[in-house]
Amino acid sequence: MPGWFIKQMEKAFFEKNRREIRVLNQCWFDYKFKQRDLASDKS
């Protein structure tokens, strides 16, 4: 997980900003699934 992303997540948790946590979490999972799909396409 990139450092900038970790800092954004920490800030959202510290501020108890549930909306931001949800958005960041969804972005992370979308990114991970996209990377997994790209890796499986190359195989």
Secondary structure in CASP SS format (residue, H / E / C, confidence):
PFRMAT SS
TARGET T0000
AUTHOR 0000-0000-0000
METHOD secondary structure of the structure
MODEL  1
M C 1.00
P C 1.00
G H 1.00
W H 1.00
F H 1.00
I H 1.00
K H 1.00
Q H 1.00
M H 1.00
E H 1.00
K H 1.00
A H 1.00
F H 1.00
F H 1.00
E C 1.00
K C 1.00
N C 1.00
R H 1.00
R H 1.00
E H 1.00
I H 1.00
R H 1.00
V H 1.00
L H 1.00
N H 1.00
Q H 1.00
C H 1.00
W H 1.00
F H 1.00
D H 1.00
Y H 1.00
K H 1.00
F H 1.00
K H 1.00
Q H 1.00
R H 1.00
D H 1.00
L H 1.00
A H 1.00
S H 1.00
D H 1.00
K H 1.00
S C 1.00
END
